[in-house]
C-alpha cells in the first residue's frame, strides 16, 4: 500500500496505430526523450509492466509500450486492458495513422508484407487492420496523421508532444583537443585555433591551462580571438536551430590547438558560454587532451 508521501506512479504511454504509420520512428524519438520503451508488447503484459514501473519508482518515470497487430489475436484485448488501467494512472494512448495509399507505398518501398496480409494484397491487410483498430482510434488521447510527414518531421512532432516543458531538444558538446594527438572521429564541426599565438612558448604560462585565468586573459587579448569566438557562436546558432528542426538530438563541435591545453580550452569554454542561451539547446564541455603530456 502506498504511503501518504509516496510519489504518484510515472506516466505511461501506449503507442499503437496502423502498421507503416511510423511506430518505430515514434518509439526512437521517445527513447531520445528518456522514455523507457518496450516494443511489441502484448496487451495482457501491460498490467505487469505498470506494476514494474511502480516498483521501480523514479528509475522508470516514463514508460512507453508499443502495442499493435503483431500481437495477433492478443491485440484484440487492447481496448479493454487500456480502459481498465486508466483509473489512477497517468496513461495516454498515441495512435499513428496514414492514408491507405501512403501505407501501401511504404510497405512496397521496404519490400515487406503487411502483418495481416496473409495470402491477399497489402491493401487487404491494411483494410483488415483498420477494422481491428477502429475502436482504439476512437478512444485515443492523441492521434497523429503521418501521411504527409517524413521520419524527421514525425520525430519532431513526437518531441513537441511528449517532451517536458523547457527540456532541451538538442545537446551540443564543445570539445577541446590537440591536433598533435589526432582529429576526433566523432565530431560534426571543427575549428582550428592555431592562428593565435601559443601560450606554450610563454614561460610563465606554459605549465598552466586554459581553465586558469592567466592563460584565458592572454588568449582572449590576442588579435582576432574574441572576434572569432563571437562570430563562430553567431554562425552556430542557425546550425543548432536547424538540428532541432531536423530532430538531430546530439552534436559535437571540436575546437583544436596544437596540444589541446591552452587556446582550444579557452575557446571551448568561451564558446560554450555563448551558446548556452540558444533556445532548446543544452551545452556540455569536454577537454579531450587536457592533462596529457
DRENFI-606665 format. One record per atom (N, C-alpha, C): z, x, y; atom name. Coordinates in steps of 0.1 Angstrom, whole numbers, plus 2048, in hexadecimal, padded with zeros to 3 digits. Atoms other than C-alpha are relative to their C-alpha. Layout:
BEGIN
Z,X,Y,CA
...
This chain:
BEGIN
800,809,7F4,N
800,800,800,CA
800,809,80C,C
801,7F8,7F4,N
7F7,80D,822,CA
80D,7FF,808,C
7F4,800,7F7,N
813,818,839,CA
7FC,7FB,80E,C
804,806,7F3,N
816,809,85C,CA
7F9,809,809,C
807,7F7,7F7,N
80A,828,86D,CA
7F3,807,7F9,C
80C,7FB,806,N
7ED,82E,854,CA
7F4,7FE,808,C
80C,802,7F9,N
7CB,833,863,CA
7F7,7F6,7F8,C
809,809,807,N
7B1,818,85B,CA
7F6,808,7F8,C
80A,7FA,808,N
797,820,841,CA
7F4,804,809,C
80C,7FB,7F8,N
778,833,84D,CA
7F5,7F6,7FF,C
80B,809,800,N
757,823,854,CA
7F7,802,7F4,C
808,800,80C,N
740,81A,837,CA
7F2,7FA,804,C
80D,805,7FD,N
71A,815,83B,CA
7F8,7FF,7F3,C
809,802,80B,N
704,806,820,CA
7F1,801,806,C
80E,7FE,7FB,N
6E0,813,825,CA
7F7,7FA,7F5,C
809,806,809,N
6C6,7FD,814,CA
7F3,7FC,807,C
80D,804,7FA,N
6A4,7ED,81A,CA
7F5,802,7F6,C
80C,7FF,808,N
681,7F0,80E,CA
7FD,80E,7FC,C
804,7F2,805,N
676,80E,7F9,CA
7F4,805,809,C
80A,7FB,7F8,N
661,824,80F,CA
802,7FE,80F,C
7FD,803,7F1,N
671,818,830,CA
808,80B,807,C
7F9,7F4,7F9,N
684,839,836,CA
80E,802,7FC,C
7F2,7FE,803,N
6A4,838,823,CA
804,80F,7FF,C
7FD,7F2,801,N
6A3,85D,81B,CA
801,807,80E,C
7FF,7FA,7F3,N
69C,866,83F,CA
80D,7FB,807,C
7F4,806,7FA,N
6B9,84F,84A,CA
80C,807,7FA,C
7F5,7F9,806,N
6D0,85F,831,CA
802,80E,805,C
7FF,7F2,7FB,N
6C8,882,83C,CA
805,800,80E,C
7FB,801,7F3,N
6CE,878,860,CA
80F,7FE,801,C
7F1,803,801,N
6F0,86A,857,CA
808,80C,7FC,C
7F9,7F3,804,N
6F9,88A,845,CA
801,809,80B,C
7FF,7F7,7F5,N
6F1,89D,864,CA
80A,7FC,80A,C
7F6,806,7F8,N
709,886,876,CA
80E,801,7FA,C
7F4,7FE,808,N
724,891,85D,CA
805,7F3,7F8,C
7FD,80A,809,N
723,871,849,CA
7FF,806,7F2,C
801,7FD,80E,N
72A,875,824,CA
7F7,7F6,7F9,C
80B,809,805,N
70B,867,813,CA
7FF,800,7F1,C
802,801,80F,N
708,85A,7EF,CA
7F3,7F9,7FE,C
80D,806,802,N
6E5,853,7E4,CA
7FF,7F8,7F3,C
803,807,80C,N
6D9,839,7CB,CA
80D,7FB,7F9,C
7F3,804,805,N
6FC,82A,7C6,CA
7FE,7F1,7FB,C
800,80E,805,N
6FE,80A,7B0,CA
80A,7F8,808,C
7F6,808,7F8,N
70F,7EE,7C4,CA
80E,7FF,7FA,C
7F3,801,807,N
72A,7EC,7AA,CA
809,80C,802,C
7F8,7F4,7FE,N
735,80F,7B3,CA
805,801,80F,C
7FB,800,7F2,N
73B,806,7D8,CA
80F,7FF,801,C
7F2,802,7FE,N
75E,7FB,7D3,CA
808,80D,7FC,C
7FA,7F3,803,N
769,81B,7C0,CA
7FE,80B,80B,C
803,7F6,7F6,N
758,82F,7DC,CA
809,7FD,80C,C
7F7,803,7F5,N
76C,81C,7F7,CA
80E,804,7FD,C
7F2,7FC,803,N
78C,822,7E4,CA
801,80F,801,C
800,7F1,7FE,N
783,847,7E4,CA
801,804,80E,C
7FF,7FD,7F2,N
77E,847,809,CA
80E,7FD,806,C
7F2,803,7FC,N
7A0,837,80E,CA
80A,80B,7FB,C
7F7,7F5,805,N
7B0,852,7F8,CA
7FD,80D,807,C
804,7F3,7F9,N
79D,86E,80A,CA
804,800,80E,C
7FC,801,7F2,N
7A7,861,82C,CA
7F6,807,80A,C
808,7F9,7F6,N
79A,878,848,CA
7F5,809,7FA,C
80A,7F7,806,N
787,88D,82F,CA
7F2,7F9,7FE,C
80C,808,801,N
76D,871,82C,CA
801,7F4,80A,C
7FF,80B,7F6,N
76E,85E,84D,CA
7F4,7F7,801,C
80C,809,7FF,N
74A,851,84B,CA
7F8,802,7F3,C
807,7FF,80D,N
739,849,82A,CA
7F4,7F7,801,C
80C,808,801,N
715,83C,825,CA
7FB,800,7F2,C
804,801,80E,N
709,82F,804,CA
7F2,7FA,801,C
80E,805,801,N
6E3,82B,7FE,CA
7FF,7F8,7F3,C
801,809,80C,N
6DF,80D,7E7,CA
7F3,7F8,801,C
80E,806,7FF,N
6BC,800,7DE,CA
7FC,7FC,7F2,C
805,806,80D,N
6A6,7F2,7C2,CA
7FF,80B,7F5,C
800,7F6,80A,N
6A7,813,7B0,CA
80C,7FD,7F6,C
7F5,804,809,N
6C8,805,7A2,CA
7FC,7F5,7F7,C
805,80A,80A,N
6B2,7EB,78F,CA
808,7F3,801,C
7FA,80D,7FF,N
6C4,7CB,786,CA
80E,801,806,C
7F3,7FF,7F9,N
6E5,7D9,793,CA
7FF,7FD,80F,C
802,802,7F2,N
6D6,7D7,7B6,CA
803,7F1,804,C
7FF,80E,7FC,N
6D7,7B1,7B5,CA
80F,7FC,804,C
7F2,803,7FC,N
6FD,7B2,7B9,CA
804,805,80E,C
7FC,7FA,7F3,N
6FC,7C4,7DB,CA
805,7F5,80A,C
7FA,80A,7F6,N
700,7A4,7F1,CA
80E,7FC,7FD,C
7F3,804,803,N
71E,798,7DE,CA
80A,80B,802,C
7F7,7F5,7FF,N
72E,7BA,7DC,CA
803,803,80F,C
7FE,7FD,7F2,N
728,7C1,801,CA
809,7F6,807,C
7F8,80A,7FA,N
737,7A0,80B,CA
80E,801,7FD,C
7F2,7FF,804,N
756,7A5,7F7,CA
807,80C,806,C
7F9,7F4,7FB,N
75C,7C7,806,CA
802,800,80F,C
7FF,800,7F1,N
759,7BD,82B,CA
80E,7FD,805,C
7F3,803,7FB,N
77C,7B0,82D,CA
809,80C,802,C
7F7,7F5,7FD,N
792,7CA,83E,CA
7F9,80D,801,C
807,7F3,800,N
777,7E5,83E,CA
7F6,800,80C,C
80B,7FE,7F6,N
760,7F2,859,CA
7F4,803,7F9,C
80B,7FF,809,N
742,7EC,844,CA
7F3,7FA,807,C
80C,805,7FB,N
71E,7E9,850,CA
7F5,802,7F6,C
80B,7FF,808,N
6FD,7E4,83F,CA
7F4,803,809,C
80C,7FC,7F9,N
6DE,7F6,84C,CA
7F4,7FD,7F7,C
80C,804,808,N
6BD,7E7,840,CA
7F4,806,807,C
80C,7FA,7FB,N
69D,7FB,844,CA
7F4,7F9,7FB,C
80C,808,804,N
67C,7E9,844,CA
7F3,806,806,C
80D,7FC,7FB,N
657,7EE,84A,CA
7F6,7F6,7FB,C
80A,809,804,N
637,7DB,847,CA
7FA,804,7F2,C
806,7FE,80D,N
626,7D7,825,CA
7F5,80B,801,C
80B,7F7,7FF,N
608,7EA,831,CA
805,80E,801,C
7FB,7F2,7FE,N
61C,808,83D,CA
807,805,7F3,C
7F9,7FC,80C,N
631,808,81D,CA
7F6,804,7F5,C
80A,7FC,80A,N
612,809,807,CA
7FA,80D,804,C
805,7F4,7FC,N
604,825,81C,CA
809,80C,7FD,C
7F6,7F6,802,N
624,839,819,CA
801,804,7F1,C
800,7FD,80E,N
625,835,7F3,CA
7F4,807,7FB,C
80C,7F9,804,N
601,83F,7F0,CA
800,80F,804,C
800,7F2,7FB,N
607,85E,805,CA
808,80A,7F8,C
7F7,7F8,808,N
622,86B,7EE,CA
7FC,7FF,7F1,C
805,802,80D,N
610,85F,7CF,CA
80B,7FD,7F6,C
7F5,805,809,N
62E,84E,7C0,CA
7FF,7F1,7FF,C
800,80E,802,N
631,82B,7B1,CA
80C,7FA,807,C
7F4,808,7FB,N
647,810,7C1,CA
809,7FE,7F4,C
7F6,802,80B,N
667,80D,7AC,CA
7FF,7F3,7F9,C
801,80D,806,N
65F,7E8,7A5,CA
7F1,7FD,7FC,C
80E,802,802,N
63A,7ED,7A0,CA
7FC,7FC,7F2,C
803,803,80E,N
639,7EC,77A,CA
7F2,803,7FD,C
80E,7FF,804,N
616,7E7,76D,CA
7F7,7FB,80B,C
808,805,7F5,N
60B,7D8,78E,CA
7FD,80A,80B,C
804,7F8,7F5,N
601,7E6,7B0,CA
80D,803,809,C
7F5,7FD,7F7,N
617,7F6,7CB,CA
804,7F3,808,C
7FD,80C,7F8,N
614,7D5,7DF,CA
807,7F6,7F7,C
7F9,809,809,N
620,7C2,7C1,CA
80F,804,800,C
7F3,7FB,800,N
63F,7D8,7C0,CA
807,7FD,80E,C
7FA,803,7F3,N
645,7D3,7E6,CA
803,7F1,801,C
7FD,80F,800,N
643,7AD,7E2,CA
80C,7FD,7F8,C
7F4,803,808,N
65C,7AD,7C6,CA
80D,805,807,C
7F5,7FA,7F9,N
673,7C3,7DA,CA
804,7F7,80C,C
7FD,809,7F4,N
671,7AC,7F9,CA
808,7F4,7FB,C
7F9,80C,805,N
67C,78F,7E4,CA
80F,803,7FD,C
7F2,7FC,804,N
69B,7A2,7D7,CA
808,803,80C,C
7F8,7FB,7F5,N
6A5,7B0,7F9,CA
801,7F5,80B,C
801,80A,7F5,N
69F,790,80E,CA
80E,7FC,804,C
7F2,804,7FC,N
6C4,785,80D,CA
808,80B,806,C
7F9,7F4,7FA,N
6D0,7A8,815,CA
7FC,802,80E,C
805,7FE,7F2,N
6BA,7AA,833,CA
806,7F6,809,C
7FA,80B,7F8,N
6C7,789,840,CA
80E,803,805,C
7F2,7FE,7FC,N
6EB,795,840,CA
802,80E,805,C
7FF,7F2,7FC,N
6E4,7B9,84B,CA
806,801,80E,C
7FB,7FE,7F3,N
6F7,7C6,869,CA
7F6,806,80A,C
80A,7F9,7F8,N
6DB,7DD,875,CA
7F3,800,7F8,C
80D,800,807,N
6B6,7D9,86D,CA
7F7,80A,809,C
809,7F6,7F9,N
69E,7F6,876,CA
7F3,7FF,7FA,C
80E,801,805,N
679,7F0,873,CA
7F9,80E,803,C
805,7F2,7FF,N
669,812,86C,CA
7F0,800,800,C
80E,801,800,N
645,805,86D,CA
7F9,80A,809,C
807,7F7,7F6,N
63C,819,88C,CA
808,80D,803,C
7F8,7F4,7FE,N
655,835,888,CA
7FC,80B,7F6,C
801,7F5,809,N
64F,858,87A,CA
80E,804,7FC,C
7F3,7FC,805,N
66B,86A,869,CA
809,805,80B,C
7F8,7FB,7F5,N
677,87B,889,CA
805,7F5,808,C
7FC,80B,7F8,N
678,85B,89C,CA
80A,7F7,7F9,C
7F6,807,808,N
68B,84A,880,CA
80D,807,800,C
7F4,7F9,800,N
6A4,865,87E,CA
807,7FF,80E,C
7FA,802,7F3,N
6A9,863,8A4,CA
806,7F2,802,C
7FB,80E,7FF,N
6AE,83D,8A1,CA
80D,800,7F8,C
7F3,800,808,N
6C9,843,886,CA
80B,807,808,C
7F7,7F9,7F8,N
6DA,85C,89C,CA
805,7F7,80C,C
7FC,809,7F5,N
6DA,843,8B9,CA
809,7F5,7FC,C
7F8,80B,805,N
6E9,828,8A4,CA
80D,804,7FA,C
7F4,7FD,808,N
703,83B,890,CA
808,80D,804,C
7F9,7F4,7FC,N
70E,85A,8A3,CA
80C,7FB,809,C
7F5,804,7F8,N
730,858,8B4,CA
7FD,802,80F,C
803,7FF,7F2,N
730,853,8DA,CA
804,80E,805,C
7FD,7F2,7FB,N
72E,875,8EB,CA
7FE,80B,7F7,C
802,7F6,80A,N
726,887,8CB,CA
7F3,808,804,C
80B,7F8,7FE,N
70E,8A4,8CE,CA
7F4,7FD,7F7,C
80C,803,808,N
6EA,89D,8C2,CA
7FA,80D,7FC,C
806,7F3,803,N
6E1,8C2,8C1,CA
80B,80B,802,C
7F8,7F5,7FF,N
6F4,8E2,8BB,CA
7F8,80D,801,C
807,7F3,7FE,N
6E7,903,8C9,CA
809,80B,7FF,C
7F8,7F4,801,N
6F5,924,8BF,CA
7F9,80B,808,C
805,7F5,7F8,N
6F0,940,8D8,CA
805,80D,7FA,C
7FC,7F5,808,N
6F0,960,8C4,CA
7FC,80E,807,C
803,7F2,7FB,N
6F2,984,8D2,CA
7FE,808,7F3,C
803,7F7,80B,N
6E4,99F,8BC,CA
7FA,80E,805,C
806,7F4,7FD,N
6D8,9C3,8BC,CA
7F3,803,7F9,C
80E,7FE,806,N
6B3,9CB,8B7,CA
800,80B,7F6,C
800,7F5,80A,N
6BC,9EB,8A5,CA
805,7FC,7F2,C
7FC,805,80C,N
6CB,9D6,88A,CA
7F6,7F6,7FA,C
80B,809,805,N
6AC,9C1,886,CA
801,7F2,807,C
801,80D,7FB,N
6A1,99F,893,CA
807,7F6,7F7,C
7FB,80A,808,N
6B5,981,887,CA
7F5,7F8,7F9,C
80B,807,807,N
6A1,96D,86D,CA
801,7F1,802,C
7FE,80F,800,N
6AF,94A,874,CA
802,7FB,80E,C
800,804,7F2,N
6A8,946,899,CA
7F4,7F8,804,C
80B,808,7FA,N
692,92F,8AE,CA
7FA,807,80C,C
804,7F9,7F4,N
690,943,8CE,CA
807,80D,802,C
7FB,7F3,7FE,N
695,967,8D7,CA
7FE,805,80F,C
801,7FA,7F3,N
69D,977,8F9,CA
804,80F,7FF,C
7FE,7F2,800,N
69C,99D,8FF,CA
806,805,80D,C
7F9,7FC,7F4,N
6B5,9AB,917,CA
7FF,80F,803,C
802,7F2,7FE,N
6AA,9CF,915,CA
7F9,804,80C,C
806,7FC,7F3,N
69A,9CD,937,CA
80B,803,80A,C
7F5,7FC,7F8,N
6BD,9D2,945,CA
806,80E,7FD,C
7F9,7F3,803,N
6CF,9F4,948,CA
80B,7FE,7F5,C
7F7,801,80C,N
6E4,9FB,929,CA
80E,805,804,C
7F2,7FB,7FD,N
70A,9FD,92F,CA
804,80B,7F6,C
7FC,7F6,80A,N
70B,A13,910,CA
800,80E,806,C
801,7F3,7FA,N
701,A30,927,CA
809,802,80B,C
7F6,7FE,7F6,N
71D,A2A,93F,CA
80D,804,7F9,C
7F5,7FB,808,N
73B,A3F,932,CA
80C,7F6,800,C
7F4,808,7FF,N
756,A27,93E,CA
7FD,7F2,7FA,C
803,80D,806,N
744,A09,92F,CA
7FC,800,7F1,C
805,7FE,80E,N
737,A17,90E,CA
809,7F9,7F5,C
7F7,805,80A,N
756,A0E,8FA,CA
803,7F1,801,C
7FD,80E,7FE,N
758,9EB,908,CA
7F5,7F7,7FB,C
80A,80A,805,N
745,9CB,8FF,CA
7FD,7F6,80B,C
804,80A,7F6,N
733,9AF,911,CA
80A,7F5,801,C
7F5,80A,7FE,N
752,99A,90C,CA
80A,804,80A,C
7F6,7FB,7F7,N
765,9AF,924,CA
7FA,800,80E,C
804,802,7F2,N
764,9AB,94A,CA
7F8,80C,806,C
807,7F5,7FA,N
759,9CF,953,CA
7F1,800,7FC,C
80E,800,804,N
73A,9CC,93E,CA
7F8,7F4,805,C
806,80D,7FA,N
733,9A8,949,CA
7FC,802,80E,C
803,7FE,7F2,N
735,9B2,96D,CA
7F4,80A,802,C
80B,7F6,7FF,N
71E,9D0,968,CA
7F3,7F9,7FD,C
80C,805,804,N
704,9BD,955,CA
7FA,7F5,80A,C
804,80B,7F7,N
703,99F,96D,CA
7FC,805,80E,C
803,7FA,7F3,N
701,9B6,98B,CA
7F2,806,800,C
80D,7FA,801,N
6DF,9C4,97F,CA
7F5,7F7,805,C
80B,808,7FA,N
6BF,9B9,990,CA
7F9,7F8,7F4,C
807,808,80A,N
6B0,99C,97D,CA
809,7F9,7F6,C
7F7,805,80B,N
6CE,995,966,CA
803,7F1,802,C
7FC,80D,7FD,N
6DB,975,976,CA
7F4,7F7,802,C
80C,807,7FE,N
6B8,96A,980,CA
7FA,7FC,7F2,C
805,803,80D,N
6AD,96C,95C,CA
808,7F6,7F8,C
7F7,809,808,N
6CB,95A,94D,CA
7FF,7F2,806,C
801,80D,7FA,N
6C8,93E,966,CA
7F2,7F9,7FD,C
80E,805,803,N
6A2,93A,960,CA
7FF,7FD,7F2,C
801,803,80E,N
6A6,93C,93B,CA
807,7F4,7FC,C
7F8,80C,803,N
6C1,922,93A,CA
7F8,7F4,805,C
808,80C,7FB,N
6AB,90B,94F,CA
7F4,7FD,7F7,C
80B,802,809,N
68E,911,938,CA
804,7FA,7F3,C
7FB,805,80C,N
6A3,909,91A,CA
804,7F1,800,C
7FC,80E,7FF,N
6AE,8E7,927,CA
7F6,7F6,7FA,C
809,80A,806,N
68E,8D4,91F,CA
7FD,803,7F1,C
801,7FD,80E,N
68C,8E6,8FE,CA
80B,7F9,7F8,C
7F5,806,807,N
6AE,8DA,8F3,CA
7FF,7F1,801,C
802,80F,7FF,N
6A6,8B7,900,CA
7F5,7FB,7F7,C
80B,804,809,N
686,8B7,8EC,CA
805,801,7F1,C
7FA,7FF,80D,N
699,8C3,8CD,CA
807,7F3,7FC,C
7F8,80C,802,N
6AF,8A4,8D1,CA
7F6,7F4,7FD,C
809,80B,803,N
691,88D,8D3,CA
7F9,801,7F3,C
806,7FE,80D,N
682,89C,8B4,CA
80A,801,7F5,C
7F5,800,80A,N
6A4,89A,8A2,CA
801,80E,7F9,C
7FD,7F2,805,N
6A6,8C0,89D,CA
80F,802,804,C
7F2,800,7FE,N
6CB,8C3,899,CA
806,80D,803,C
7FB,7F2,7FE,N
6D0,8E9,89B,CA
7F5,809,805,C
809,7F6,7FC,N
6C0,906,8AC,CA
808,80D,803,C
7F9,7F3,7FD,N
6C8,92B,8B2,CA
7F8,807,80A,C
806,7F8,7F5,N
6C0,93E,8D2,CA
806,80E,7FF,C
7FC,7F2,802,N
6C2,963,8CC,CA
7FE,808,80D,C
801,7F7,7F4,N
6C9,97C,8E8,CA
803,80E,7FB,C
7FE,7F3,805,N
6C4,9A0,8E0,CA
800,80B,80A,C
801,7F3,7F9,N
6CA,9C3,8EE,CA
800,80B,7F5,C
802,7F5,80A,N
6CA,9E5,8DD,CA
80A,7FF,7F5,C
7F6,7FF,80B,N
6EB,9E4,8CB,CA
808,7F3,7FE,C
7F9,80D,801,N
6F7,9C0,8D0,CA
80E,800,804,C
7F2,7FE,7FC,N
717,9CB,8E2,CA
802,7FD,80E,C
7FD,801,7F2,N
712,9C9,907,CA
7F7,7F5,807,C
809,809,7F8,N
6F4,9B8,918,CA
7FE,7F3,7F9,C
802,80D,807,N
6ED,99E,8FD,CA
80C,7F8,7FF,C
7F4,808,801,N
711,994,8FA,CA
803,7F9,80E,C
7FE,806,7F3,N
715,98F,920,CA
7F6,7F4,802,C
80A,80A,7FE,N
6F4,97B,921,CA
803,7F4,7F7,C
7FD,80B,809,N
6FD,966,903,CA
80B,7F7,805,C
7F5,807,7FB,N
71E,95C,912,CA
7FC,7F8,80D,C
804,807,7F4,N
70F,954,934,CA
7F6,7F5,7FD,C
80A,80A,804,N
6F2,941,924,CA
807,7F4,7FA,C
7F8,80B,806,N
70A,92C,90F,CA
807,7F8,80B,C
7F9,807,7F5,N
71E,924,92E,CA
7F7,7F7,808,C
80A,808,7F8,N
6FF,917,940,CA
7FA,7F4,7F8,C
806,80A,809,N
6F3,903,922,CA
80A,7F5,7FC,C
7F5,809,804,N
715,8F2,91D,CA
7FF,7F2,806,C
801,80D,7FA,N
70C,8D6,935,CA
7F3,7F8,7FD,C
80B,807,805,N
6EC,8CC,924,CA
804,7F3,7F9,C
7FC,80C,807,N
6F1,8A7,91A,CA
7FC,800,7F1,C
803,801,80E,N
6F4,8A2,8F4,CA
800,80D,7F8,C
801,7F3,807,N
6F7,8C7,8EC,CA
80D,807,7FF,C
7F4,7F8,802,N
713,8DB,8DD,CA
7FC,80E,7FF,C
804,7F2,7FF,N
712,900,8E3,CA
80B,809,7F9,C
7F8,7F6,806,N
720,91C,8CD,CA
7FB,80E,803,C
804,7F2,7FD,N
720,941,8D2,CA
803,809,7F4,C
7FE,7F7,80B,N
71C,95B,8B7,CA
7FB,80E,803,C
804,7F2,7FD,N
71C,981,8BB,CA
7FE,807,7F2,C
803,7FB,80D,N
70A,98E,89C,CA
804,80E,7FD,C
7FE,7F2,802,N
70E,9B3,8A1,CA
80B,806,808,C
7F4,7FB,7F9,N
72D,9B6,8B6,CA
80A,806,7F7,C
7F7,7FA,808,N
744,9CF,8A7,CA
7FA,80A,7F6,C
807,7F6,808,N
729,9E2,894,CA
7FF,80D,807,C
802,7F3,7F9,N
726,A07,89A,CA
7F2,803,803,C
